[in-house]
Amino acid sequence: MRARRDSERVPAQTRTHYVAGMPELAFAGLSEQWLLRTCGQLHWNALAAQAQLGTPDFYDDEGRKSYAAFTAIRVREARLEDVSENQRFAIEADVKRVAGARHFGQFRVFTTEGAVAKVDMMSTFVRREQAGDNRSVCKAMFAGTPAPATPAAAQELIALAKQLRSGDWTRHGRLDRAAHATEHVVDYLPCPSLDFNGAHLLYFASFQSMVERAEWHWRSAPHSAPPTLVERDMAFYGNANVGDRLTLSFYARYAGHDGLSHGCAITRAADGARIADIVTHKRWSHE
């Protein structure tokens, strides 16, 4: 079934309620990986609903199977540690089409006590040029009605992704790219049963997971409480096949009394293609 191009006729905003149990929680509050996966699915479901599809089954103008792939994600104002076992919380989603056959999703996570995090997500549709080869992933073409004006928040996320990809930035929050320059390289082999999704693509939420593991192994005091997330920006440019080794190159790192920050580029080891950039800011936990 082909997606219809009348998404503006369907209400974009929804609210979904949850109770924090073990699947939703991590060591220090709400799991960031669960949150990203869940927001991703809410985004995907919204696209299907707006296209009036019973299931998110999309085909491009050439009749090729297509998927919504995230090009940029921003997690901000995070206080995931404020969510505890059996606590009720909700995610408010607002997903709309923007220019360039893209969709912009804004997700607000909150408990009865207040906001827990904001997540902005930009997606486009992609397909494989060659069956089974994730290195051949390219943009899928969808003709349709002109998109409404792109909101300021979406423009900011698009601009951020361009800056990360070009390396055209000197400071990101407290992270100064020159003053905090470092060289720390980690080799990573993604696991098919953990890092890939049902479309056999390297899952977007796995990129965050890779950086988290690398950060933890790099720490000088591994027995202390882990820092908690404040903000994370991610830009995605490509994918990888099962068996492709990846290189995580940390190029900037700050560790001070106010927290931990770092920038990391992820490349395919075999051909050196950069497939993602991730900048992270955290606060220290106190137990």
C-alpha positions as CSV (number, residue, x, y, z in Angstrom):
1,M,0.0,0.0,0.0
2,R,1.3,3.4,-0.9
3,A,1.3,6.3,1.6
4,R,-1.2,9.0,1.0
5,R,0.0,12.6,0.9
6,D,-2.6,14.3,3.0
7,S,-1.0,14.2,6.4
8,E,-2.1,17.7,7.2
9,R,-5.7,16.4,7.6
10,V,-4.8,14.1,10.5
11,P,-4.2,15.5,14.0
12,A,-0.5,15.3,14.8
13,Q,-0.5,15.5,18.6
14,T,-1.1,12.5,20.8
15,R,-0.5,11.6,24.4
16,T,0.5,8.1,25.6
17,H,0.6,7.1,29.3
18,Y,3.0,4.6,30.9
19,V,3.9,3.1,34.2
20,A,7.7,2.8,34.9
21,G,8.6,-0.9,35.2
22,M,11.8,-2.8,34.5
23,P,11.6,-2.5,30.7
24,E,11.3,1.3,31.0
25,L,14.0,1.8,33.6
26,A,17.7,1.8,33.7
27,F,20.3,2.1,36.6
28,A,19.5,5.7,37.2
29,G,15.9,6.3,36.2
30,L,14.1,6.2,32.9
31,S,16.1,4.4,30.2
32,E,17.3,6.7,27.5
33,Q,17.5,3.8,25.0
34,W,13.9,2.8,25.9
35,L,12.8,6.4,25.5
36,L,14.5,6.8,22.0
37,R,13.0,3.5,20.8
38,T,9.6,4.5,22.1
39,C,9.6,8.0,20.6
40,G,10.9,6.4,17.4
41,Q,7.9,4.1,17.3
42,L,5.4,6.9,18.2
43,H,6.9,8.9,15.3
44,W,6.6,5.9,12.9
45,N,3.0,5.3,14.0
46,A,2.1,9.0,13.5
47,L,3.4,8.8,9.9
48,A,1.3,5.8,9.2
49,A,-1.8,7.4,10.8
50,Q,-1.3,10.6,8.8
51,A,-1.0,8.6,5.6
52,Q,-4.1,6.7,6.6
53,L,-2.3,3.4,6.7
54,G,-3.4,0.6,9.1
55,T,0.2,-0.4,9.6
56,P,3.4,1.6,8.8
57,D,4.1,0.0,5.4
58,F,5.5,2.5,3.0
59,Y,6.5,2.3,-0.6
60,D,8.1,5.1,-2.6
61,D,7.1,6.4,-6.0
62,E,8.9,3.6,-7.7
63,G,7.1,1.0,-5.6
64,R,10.2,0.2,-3.4
65,K,9.9,-0.6,0.2
66,S,10.8,2.4,2.3
67,Y,11.5,3.2,5.9
68,A,11.5,6.3,8.0
69,A,15.1,6.9,9.0
70,F,16.2,9.6,11.5
71,T,18.6,12.2,10.3
72,A,18.9,14.1,13.5
73,I,17.8,13.8,17.1
74,R,18.1,16.1,20.1
75,V,17.5,15.1,23.7
76,R,17.4,18.1,26.0
77,E,16.5,19.3,29.5
78,A,16.7,15.6,30.5
79,R,16.1,14.6,34.1
80,L,15.6,10.9,33.5
81,E,16.6,10.2,37.1
82,D,13.3,11.7,38.2
83,V,11.4,8.6,37.1
84,S,11.3,5.8,39.6
85,E,9.8,2.3,39.8
86,N,6.0,2.2,39.4
87,Q,5.8,5.9,38.7
88,R,3.3,7.1,36.1
89,F,4.5,9.3,33.3
90,A,3.4,10.3,29.8
91,I,4.8,11.1,26.4
92,E,3.2,13.8,24.4
93,A,4.0,13.5,20.7
94,D,3.6,16.1,17.9
95,V,4.7,14.9,14.5
96,K,4.3,17.0,11.3
97,R,5.6,17.1,7.8
98,V,8.1,19.7,6.9
99,A,10.0,20.7,3.7
100,G,12.0,18.2,1.8
101,A,9.7,15.2,2.4
102,R,10.8,15.1,6.0
103,H,8.9,14.8,9.2
104,F,9.7,16.6,12.5
105,G,8.6,15.1,15.8
106,Q,8.6,16.8,19.1
107,F,8.1,14.6,22.2
108,R,7.6,15.9,25.7
109,V,8.1,13.5,28.6
110,F,6.5,14.4,31.9
111,T,5.4,13.0,35.3
112,T,2.8,14.6,37.6
113,E,5.7,16.5,39.2
114,G,7.0,18.1,36.0
115,A,8.9,17.7,32.7
116,V,11.5,14.8,32.4
117,A,12.9,15.4,28.9
118,K,12.2,16.9,25.5
119,V,13.1,14.9,22.4
120,D,13.2,16.4,18.9
121,M,13.5,14.0,15.9
122,M,13.9,14.6,12.2
123,S,13.2,11.8,9.7
124,T,13.2,11.2,6.0
125,F,12.2,8.1,4.0
126,V,15.0,5.9,2.8
127,R,15.4,2.7,0.7
128,R,18.2,0.4,-0.3
129,E,19.6,0.8,-3.8
130,Q,20.9,-2.8,-3.6
131,A,18.9,-5.5,-1.8
132,G,20.4,-6.5,1.5
133,D,23.1,-3.9,1.4
134,N,22.8,-1.2,4.1
135,R,25.7,0.7,2.7
136,S,23.5,1.5,-0.3
137,V,20.7,3.2,1.7
138,C,19.6,6.3,0.0
139,K,16.7,8.8,0.1
140,A,13.3,7.5,-1.1
141,M,11.3,9.8,-3.4
142,F,7.8,10.7,-2.4
143,A,5.9,13.2,-4.5
144,G,3.1,15.0,-2.9
145,T,1.5,18.3,-1.8
146,P,3.8,21.1,-0.7
147,A,4.8,20.9,3.0
148,P,3.8,23.7,5.4
149,A,6.3,26.1,6.6
150,T,9.1,24.5,8.6
151,P,8.9,25.5,12.3
152,A,11.8,27.2,14.0
153,A,12.7,24.2,16.1
154,A,12.9,22.0,13.1
155,Q,15.1,24.5,11.3
156,E,17.4,24.6,14.3
157,L,17.7,20.8,14.3
158,I,18.4,20.7,10.5
159,A,21.1,23.4,11.0
160,L,22.6,21.5,13.9
161,A,22.9,18.3,11.9
162,K,24.6,20.3,9.1
163,Q,27.1,21.8,11.6
164,L,28.0,18.4,13.1
165,R,28.4,16.8,9.6
166,S,30.6,19.7,8.3
167,G,32.5,20.1,11.6
168,D,31.7,23.8,11.4
169,W,31.4,24.4,15.1
170,T,33.8,25.6,17.9
171,R,31.6,25.3,21.0
172,H,28.7,23.1,22.0
173,G,27.4,24.1,25.4
174,R,30.4,23.8,27.8
175,L,32.3,21.7,25.2
176,D,35.0,23.7,23.5
177,R,36.2,21.7,20.5
178,A,39.8,23.2,20.5
179,A,40.4,23.6,24.2
180,H,38.9,20.1,25.0
181,A,40.4,18.3,22.0
182,T,41.3,14.7,22.6
183,E,42.0,11.5,20.6
184,H,40.3,8.4,21.9
185,V,39.4,5.6,19.5
186,V,37.2,2.6,20.3
187,D,36.6,-0.4,18.0
188,Y,33.0,-1.7,18.0
189,L,31.4,-4.7,16.2
190,P,27.6,-4.3,16.3
191,C,25.7,-7.4,17.3
192,P,22.9,-8.5,15.0
193,S,20.6,-9.6,17.8
194,L,21.1,-6.3,19.8
195,D,22.0,-3.5,17.5
196,F,20.0,-4.1,14.3
197,N,16.2,-3.8,13.9
198,G,13.6,-5.8,12.1
199,A,14.3,-4.0,8.9
200,H,17.9,-5.4,9.2
201,L,19.2,-1.9,9.5
202,L,21.6,-0.7,12.2
203,Y,19.0,0.8,14.7
204,F,19.3,4.5,15.4
205,A,19.0,3.9,19.2
206,S,22.1,1.6,19.0
207,F,24.3,4.6,18.2
208,Q,23.6,6.1,21.6
209,S,24.2,2.7,23.2
210,M,27.6,2.4,21.6
211,V,28.7,5.8,22.9
212,E,27.4,4.9,26.4
213,R,29.5,1.7,26.5
214,A,32.6,3.4,25.2
215,E,32.2,6.2,27.7
216,W,31.8,3.8,30.6
217,H,34.9,1.8,29.6
218,W,36.9,5.0,29.3
219,R,36.1,6.2,32.8
220,S,38.9,6.6,35.3
221,A,36.6,5.9,38.3
222,P,34.4,3.0,37.1
223,H,33.1,2.2,40.6
224,S,31.6,5.7,41.2
225,A,28.0,6.6,40.3
226,P,27.5,7.1,36.5
227,P,26.7,10.7,35.4
228,T,23.1,11.3,34.2
229,L,22.1,12.7,30.9
230,V,21.3,16.4,30.4
231,E,21.5,16.7,26.6
232,R,22.5,14.6,23.6
233,D,22.6,15.7,19.9
234,M,22.9,13.1,17.2
235,A,23.2,13.4,13.4
236,F,23.0,10.3,11.2
237,Y,24.4,10.0,7.7
238,G,24.6,6.3,6.8
239,N,24.2,2.8,8.0
240,A,26.2,-0.5,8.2
241,N,25.9,-4.1,7.4
242,V,26.1,-7.0,9.8
243,G,29.8,-7.8,10.2
244,D,30.9,-4.2,9.6
245,R,33.2,-3.0,12.3
246,L,32.8,0.6,13.5
247,T,35.2,3.1,14.8
248,L,34.1,5.5,17.6
249,S,36.5,8.5,17.6
250,F,36.1,10.8,20.6
251,Y,37.6,14.1,19.4
252,A,36.6,16.4,22.3
253,R,36.1,15.7,26.0
254,Y,35.4,17.9,29.1
255,A,35.2,16.6,32.7
256,G,34.7,19.2,35.4
257,H,32.9,19.9,38.6
258,D,29.7,20.6,36.6
259,G,29.7,17.4,34.6
260,L,31.0,15.4,31.7
261,S,30.8,16.3,27.9
262,H,32.2,14.7,24.8
263,G,31.9,14.7,21.0
264,C,32.2,11.4,19.1
265,A,32.3,10.6,15.4
266,I,31.2,7.1,14.3
267,T,32.7,5.7,11.0
268,R,32.7,2.3,9.2
269,A,36.2,0.9,9.7
270,A,36.4,-0.7,6.3
271,D,35.8,2.3,4.1
272,G,36.1,5.2,6.6
273,A,32.6,6.5,5.8
274,R,31.3,8.6,8.7
275,I,27.8,7.5,9.6
276,A,27.0,9.6,12.7
277,D,28.2,12.3,15.1
278,I,27.1,12.5,18.7
279,V,27.6,15.2,21.2
280,T,26.7,14.5,24.9
281,H,26.4,16.5,28.1
282,K,25.9,15.0,31.5
283,R,25.7,16.0,35.1
284,W,27.4,14.1,37.9
285,S,25.2,11.9,40.1
286,H,25.4,11.9,43.9
287,E,24.5,8.8,45.9
